[in-house]
Amino acid sequence: MKKEHYLTPALYRIADGSIIEQRRLIIPSVTIGDFTIENVHASVGAGNAPLLLGKSALDKFSKWSINNLTLSLDVIK
């Protein structure tokens, strides 16, 4: 990561209603299956926070869906 990939921290409201501050950055590229998306905004959680793929990343695809039968993410570039 380069210095220009780091953004100012932001405030997020989490499921229990509390507000937390998290560091943010831009990941230059992320590969999902056969597709690569660029300039993905991410926030960095503390400790053992789960890794999540947000809607801003999914919106880089023309179509996406979650397949509950196969427990997979289906994407179309």
SEVEX-286906 format. One record per atom (N, C-alpha, C): residue number from 0; residue in one letter; atom name; z, x, y. Coordinates in Angstrom, 1 decimal. Atoms other than C-alpha are relative to their C-alpha. Layout:
BEGIN
+-----+----+----+--------+--------+--------+
|   i | aa | at |      z |      x |      y |
+-----+----+----+--------+--------+--------+
| NUM |  a | CA |      Z |      X |      Y |
...
+-----+----+----+--------+--------+--------+
//
This chain:
BEGIN
+-----+----+----+--------+--------+--------+
|   i | aa | at |      z |      x |      y |
+-----+----+----+--------+--------+--------+
|   0 |  m |  N |    0.0 |    0.8 |   -1.2 |
|   0 |  m | CA |    0.0 |    0.0 |    0.0 |
|   0 |  m |  C |    0.0 |    0.9 |    1.2 |
|   1 |  k |  N |    0.1 |   -0.7 |   -1.3 |
|   1 |  k | CA |   -0.8 |    1.2 |    3.5 |
|   1 |  k |  C |    0.8 |   -0.8 |    1.0 |
|   2 |  k |  N |   -0.8 |    0.6 |   -1.0 |
|   2 |  k | CA |    1.2 |    0.5 |    6.6 |
|   2 |  k |  C |   -0.6 |   -1.2 |    0.6 |
|   3 |  e |  N |    0.6 |    1.2 |   -0.6 |
|   3 |  e | CA |   -1.3 |   -2.0 |    7.9 |
|   3 |  e |  C |    0.0 |   -1.2 |   -0.9 |
|   4 |  h |  N |   -0.2 |    1.2 |    0.9 |
|   4 |  h | CA |   -0.7 |   -4.2 |    4.8 |
|   4 |  h |  C |    1.3 |   -0.7 |    0.2 |
|   5 |  y |  N |   -1.3 |    0.6 |   -0.1 |
|   5 |  y | CA |    2.8 |   -4.9 |    5.8 |
|   5 |  y |  C |    0.0 |   -0.9 |    1.3 |
|   6 |  l |  N |   -0.1 |    1.0 |   -1.1 |
|   6 |  l | CA |    3.5 |   -8.0 |    8.0 |
|   6 |  l |  C |    1.4 |   -0.2 |    0.4 |
|   7 |  t |  N |   -1.4 |    0.3 |   -0.4 |
|   7 |  t | CA |    6.5 |   -9.2 |    9.9 |
|   7 |  t |  C |    0.7 |   -0.9 |   -1.0 |
|   8 |  p |  N |   -0.7 |    1.0 |    0.9 |
|   8 |  p | CA |    9.2 |  -11.0 |    7.8 |
|   8 |  p |  C |   -0.2 |   -1.4 |    0.5 |
|   9 |  a |  N |    0.1 |    1.5 |   -0.4 |
|   9 |  a | CA |    9.1 |  -14.8 |    7.7 |
|   9 |  a |  C |    1.2 |   -0.7 |   -0.7 |
|  10 |  l |  N |   -1.0 |    0.8 |    0.6 |
|  10 |  l | CA |   11.6 |  -17.5 |    7.0 |
|  10 |  l |  C |   -0.6 |   -1.1 |   -0.9 |
|  11 |  y |  N |    0.5 |    0.9 |    1.0 |
|  11 |  y | CA |   11.2 |  -19.7 |    4.0 |
|  11 |  y |  C |    1.2 |   -1.0 |   -0.4 |
|  12 |  r |  N |   -1.0 |    0.9 |    0.5 |
|  12 |  r | CA |   13.0 |  -22.9 |    2.9 |
|  12 |  r |  C |   -0.2 |   -0.1 |   -1.5 |
|  13 |  i |  N |    0.1 |    0.0 |    1.5 |
|  13 |  i | CA |   13.8 |  -22.8 |   -0.8 |
|  13 |  i |  C |    0.5 |   -1.3 |   -0.5 |
|  14 |  a |  N |   -0.3 |    1.3 |    0.6 |
|  14 |  a | CA |   14.5 |  -25.6 |   -3.3 |
|  14 |  a |  C |    1.3 |   -0.6 |    0.3 |
|  15 |  d |  N |   -1.3 |    0.5 |   -0.3 |
|  15 |  d | CA |   18.2 |  -25.9 |   -2.5 |
|  15 |  d |  C |    0.2 |   -0.4 |    1.5 |
|  16 |  g |  N |   -0.1 |    0.3 |   -1.4 |
|  16 |  g | CA |   17.4 |  -26.4 |    1.2 |
|  16 |  g |  C |    0.4 |    1.1 |    0.9 |
|  17 |  s |  N |   -0.4 |   -1.1 |   -0.9 |
|  17 |  s | CA |   18.7 |  -23.1 |    2.4 |
|  17 |  s |  C |   -1.3 |    0.8 |    0.5 |
|  18 |  i |  N |    1.1 |   -0.8 |   -0.6 |
|  18 |  i | CA |   16.5 |  -20.8 |    4.5 |
|  18 |  i |  C |    0.3 |    1.5 |   -0.2 |
|  19 |  i |  N |   -0.1 |   -1.4 |    0.2 |
|  19 |  i | CA |   15.9 |  -17.2 |    3.6 |
|  19 |  i |  C |   -1.1 |    0.8 |    0.7 |
|  20 |  e |  N |    1.0 |   -0.9 |   -0.6 |
|  20 |  e | CA |   14.1 |  -14.3 |    5.2 |
|  20 |  e |  C |   -0.6 |    0.9 |   -1.1 |
|  21 |  q |  N |    0.7 |   -0.9 |    1.0 |
|  21 |  q | CA |   11.5 |  -12.4 |    3.1 |
|  21 |  q |  C |   -1.0 |    0.9 |    0.7 |
|  22 |  r |  N |    1.0 |   -0.9 |   -0.4 |
|  22 |  r | CA |    9.3 |   -9.5 |    3.6 |
|  22 |  r |  C |   -1.4 |   -0.5 |   -0.4 |
|  23 |  r |  N |    1.3 |    0.5 |    0.3 |
|  23 |  r | CA |    5.6 |  -10.2 |    3.7 |
|  23 |  r |  C |   -1.0 |    1.2 |    0.0 |
|  24 |  l |  N |    1.0 |   -1.1 |    0.0 |
|  24 |  l | CA |    2.5 |   -8.1 |    3.0 |
|  24 |  l |  C |   -1.3 |   -0.7 |   -0.4 |
|  25 |  i |  N |    1.3 |    0.4 |    0.4 |
|  25 |  i | CA |   -1.2 |   -8.4 |    2.3 |
|  25 |  i |  C |   -0.4 |    0.9 |   -1.2 |
|  26 |  i |  N |    0.4 |   -0.8 |    1.2 |
|  26 |  i | CA |   -2.3 |   -7.3 |   -1.2 |
|  26 |  i |  C |   -1.5 |    0.1 |    0.1 |
|  27 |  p |  N |    1.4 |   -0.2 |   -0.2 |
|  27 |  p | CA |   -5.8 |   -5.8 |   -0.8 |
|  27 |  p |  C |   -0.9 |   -0.8 |   -1.0 |
|  28 |  s |  N |    0.8 |    0.7 |    1.0 |
|  28 |  s | CA |   -7.1 |   -7.3 |   -4.1 |
|  28 |  s |  C |    0.8 |   -0.3 |   -1.2 |
|  29 |  v |  N |   -0.7 |    0.5 |    1.2 |
|  29 |  v | CA |   -5.8 |   -9.3 |   -7.1 |
|  29 |  v |  C |   -1.1 |   -0.5 |   -0.9 |
|  30 |  t |  N |    1.0 |    0.5 |    1.0 |
|  30 |  t | CA |   -7.8 |   -9.9 |  -10.3 |
|  30 |  t |  C |    0.7 |   -1.0 |   -0.9 |
|  31 |  i |  N |   -0.5 |    1.1 |    0.9 |
|  31 |  i | CA |   -7.3 |  -13.1 |  -12.2 |
|  31 |  i |  C |   -1.2 |   -0.3 |   -0.9 |
|  32 |  g |  N |    1.1 |    0.2 |    0.9 |
|  32 |  g | CA |   -9.4 |  -13.3 |  -15.3 |
|  32 |  g |  C |   -1.2 |    0.9 |    0.3 |
|  33 |  d |  N |    1.2 |   -0.7 |   -0.4 |
|  33 |  d | CA |  -12.9 |  -12.3 |  -14.4 |
|  33 |  d |  C |   -0.3 |    0.1 |    1.5 |
|  34 |  f |  N |    0.2 |    0.1 |   -1.4 |
|  34 |  f | CA |  -12.5 |  -12.9 |  -10.7 |
|  34 |  f |  C |    1.0 |    0.9 |    0.8 |
|  35 |  t |  N |   -0.9 |   -0.8 |   -0.9 |
|  35 |  t | CA |  -11.1 |  -10.7 |   -7.9 |
|  35 |  t |  C |    0.0 |   -0.6 |    1.3 |
|  36 |  i |  N |   -0.1 |    0.5 |   -1.3 |
|  36 |  i | CA |   -9.8 |  -12.1 |   -4.7 |
|  36 |  i |  C |    0.6 |    1.0 |    0.9 |
|  37 |  e |  N |   -0.4 |   -1.0 |   -0.9 |
|  37 |  e | CA |   -9.1 |  -10.1 |   -1.6 |
|  37 |  e |  C |    0.9 |   -0.5 |    1.1 |
|  38 |  n |  N |   -0.9 |    0.3 |   -1.2 |
|  38 |  n | CA |   -6.5 |  -10.0 |    1.2 |
|  38 |  n |  C |    0.9 |   -1.2 |   -0.3 |
|  39 |  v |  N |   -0.9 |    1.0 |    0.4 |
|  39 |  v | CA |   -3.9 |  -12.0 |   -0.6 |
|  39 |  v |  C |    1.3 |    0.1 |    0.6 |
|  40 |  h |  N |   -1.3 |   -0.1 |   -0.6 |
|  40 |  h | CA |   -0.8 |  -12.8 |    1.4 |
|  40 |  h |  C |    1.1 |   -0.2 |   -1.0 |
|  41 |  a |  N |   -1.1 |    0.1 |    1.0 |
|  41 |  a | CA |    2.4 |  -12.3 |   -0.5 |
|  41 |  a |  C |    1.4 |    0.2 |    0.7 |
|  42 |  s |  N |   -1.4 |   -0.3 |   -0.5 |
|  42 |  s | CA |    6.2 |  -12.4 |    0.1 |
|  42 |  s |  C |    0.7 |    0.7 |   -1.1 |
|  43 |  v |  N |   -0.8 |   -0.8 |    1.0 |
|  43 |  v | CA |    8.7 |  -10.1 |   -1.6 |
|  43 |  v |  C |    1.4 |   -0.6 |    0.0 |
|  44 |  g |  N |   -1.3 |    0.5 |    0.2 |
|  44 |  g | CA |   11.7 |  -11.7 |   -3.0 |
|  44 |  g |  C |    1.0 |    1.0 |   -0.4 |
|  45 |  a |  N |   -1.1 |   -0.9 |    0.4 |
|  45 |  a | CA |   15.1 |  -10.1 |   -3.7 |
|  45 |  a |  C |    0.3 |    0.0 |   -1.5 |
|  46 |  g |  N |   -0.5 |   -0.1 |    1.4 |
|  46 |  g | CA |   16.3 |   -8.9 |   -7.1 |
|  46 |  g |  C |   -1.0 |   -0.5 |   -1.0 |
|  47 |  n |  N |    0.8 |    0.5 |    1.1 |
|  47 |  n | CA |   15.0 |  -10.9 |  -10.0 |
|  47 |  n |  C |   -0.8 |   -1.2 |    0.4 |
|  48 |  a |  N |    0.8 |    1.1 |   -0.5 |
|  48 |  a | CA |   13.0 |  -13.4 |   -7.9 |
|  48 |  a |  C |   -1.3 |   -0.1 |   -0.9 |
|  49 |  p |  N |    1.2 |    0.1 |    0.8 |
|  49 |  p | CA |   10.2 |  -14.9 |  -10.0 |
|  49 |  p |  C |   -1.3 |    0.3 |    0.8 |
|  50 |  l |  N |    1.3 |   -0.2 |   -0.7 |
|  50 |  l | CA |    6.6 |  -13.9 |   -9.2 |
|  50 |  l |  C |   -0.8 |   -1.3 |    0.0 |
|  51 |  l |  N |    0.7 |    1.3 |   -0.2 |
|  51 |  l | CA |    4.6 |  -16.8 |   -7.9 |
|  51 |  l |  C |   -1.4 |    0.3 |    0.6 |
|  52 |  l |  N |    1.3 |   -0.1 |   -0.6 |
|  52 |  l | CA |    0.9 |  -17.3 |   -7.1 |
|  52 |  l |  C |    0.0 |   -1.3 |    0.9 |
|  53 |  g |  N |   -0.1 |    1.1 |   -1.0 |
|  53 |  g | CA |    0.8 |  -19.4 |   -3.9 |
|  53 |  g |  C |   -1.4 |   -0.7 |    0.2 |
|  54 |  k |  N |    1.2 |    0.8 |   -0.3 |
|  54 |  k | CA |   -1.7 |  -22.0 |   -2.7 |
|  54 |  k |  C |   -1.0 |    0.8 |    0.9 |
|  55 |  s |  N |    0.9 |   -0.8 |   -0.9 |
|  55 |  s | CA |   -3.1 |  -19.6 |   -0.1 |
|  55 |  s |  C |   -0.9 |    0.9 |   -0.9 |
|  56 |  a |  N |    0.8 |   -0.8 |    0.9 |
|  56 |  a | CA |   -4.3 |  -17.4 |   -3.0 |
|  56 |  a |  C |   -1.0 |   -1.0 |   -0.8 |
|  57 |  l |  N |    0.8 |    0.9 |    0.8 |
|  57 |  l | CA |   -5.6 |  -20.4 |   -5.1 |
|  57 |  l |  C |   -1.1 |   -0.6 |    0.9 |
|  58 |  d |  N |    1.0 |    0.5 |   -0.9 |
|  58 |  d | CA |   -7.5 |  -21.7 |   -2.0 |
|  58 |  d |  C |   -1.2 |    0.9 |    0.1 |
|  59 |  k |  N |    1.2 |   -1.0 |    0.0 |
|  59 |  k | CA |   -9.8 |  -18.6 |   -2.3 |
|  59 |  k |  C |   -1.0 |   -0.4 |   -1.1 |
|  60 |  f |  N |    0.9 |    0.4 |    1.0 |
|  60 |  f | CA |  -11.3 |  -20.3 |   -5.3 |
|  60 |  f |  C |   -0.6 |   -1.4 |    0.4 |
|  61 |  s |  N |    0.7 |    1.3 |   -0.4 |
|  61 |  s | CA |  -13.8 |  -23.3 |   -5.0 |
|  61 |  s |  C |    0.7 |   -1.1 |   -0.8 |
|  62 |  k |  N |   -0.6 |    1.0 |    0.8 |
|  62 |  k | CA |  -11.9 |  -25.1 |   -7.8 |
|  62 |  k |  C |    1.1 |    0.7 |   -0.9 |
|  63 |  w |  N |   -1.0 |   -0.6 |    0.9 |
|  63 |  w | CA |   -8.7 |  -24.5 |   -9.7 |
|  63 |  w |  C |    0.8 |   -1.2 |   -0.6 |
|  64 |  s |  N |   -0.8 |    1.0 |    0.6 |
|  64 |  s | CA |   -6.5 |  -26.5 |  -12.1 |
|  64 |  s |  C |    1.0 |    0.6 |   -1.0 |
|  65 |  i |  N |   -1.0 |   -0.4 |    1.0 |
|  65 |  i | CA |   -3.5 |  -26.1 |  -14.4 |
|  65 |  i |  C |   -0.2 |   -0.8 |   -1.2 |
|  66 |  n |  N |    0.2 |    0.7 |    1.2 |
|  66 |  n | CA |   -4.2 |  -26.9 |  -18.0 |
|  66 |  n |  C |    1.4 |    0.0 |   -0.8 |
|  67 |  n |  N |   -1.3 |    0.1 |    0.7 |
|  67 |  n | CA |   -0.9 |  -28.2 |  -19.5 |
|  67 |  n |  C |   -0.1 |    0.2 |   -1.5 |
|  68 |  l |  N |    0.1 |   -0.1 |    1.4 |
|  68 |  l | CA |   -2.3 |  -28.2 |  -23.0 |
|  68 |  l |  C |    0.0 |    1.5 |   -0.5 |
|  69 |  t |  N |    0.2 |   -1.4 |    0.4 |
|  69 |  t | CA |   -3.2 |  -24.5 |  -23.1 |
|  69 |  t |  C |    1.0 |    0.9 |    0.8 |
|  70 |  l |  N |   -0.9 |   -0.7 |   -0.9 |
|  70 |  l | CA |   -0.6 |  -23.5 |  -20.4 |
|  70 |  l |  C |   -0.7 |    1.2 |    0.7 |
|  71 |  s |  N |    0.8 |   -1.0 |   -0.7 |
|  71 |  s | CA |   -3.3 |  -21.7 |  -18.5 |
|  71 |  s |  C |   -0.4 |   -0.5 |    1.4 |
|  72 |  l |  N |    0.5 |    0.3 |   -1.3 |
|  72 |  l | CA |   -4.7 |  -21.6 |  -15.0 |
|  72 |  l |  C |   -1.5 |    0.2 |   -0.1 |
|  73 |  d |  N |    1.4 |    0.0 |    0.1 |
|  73 |  d | CA |   -8.4 |  -22.5 |  -14.9 |
|  73 |  d |  C |   -0.6 |    0.1 |    1.5 |
|  74 |  v |  N |    0.5 |   -0.2 |   -1.4 |
|  74 |  v | CA |  -10.3 |  -21.2 |  -11.8 |
|  74 |  v |  C |   -1.6 |    0.1 |   -0.1 |
|  75 |  i |  N |    1.4 |   -0.2 |   -0.2 |
|  75 |  i | CA |  -13.9 |  -21.3 |  -10.6 |
|  75 |  i |  C |   -0.2 |    0.6 |    1.4 |
|  76 |  k |  N |    0.2 |   -0.7 |   -1.3 |
|  76 |  k | CA |  -15.0 |  -18.9 |   -7.9 |
|  76 |  k |  C |   -1.0 |   -0.8 |    0.8 |
+-----+----+----+--------+--------+--------+
//
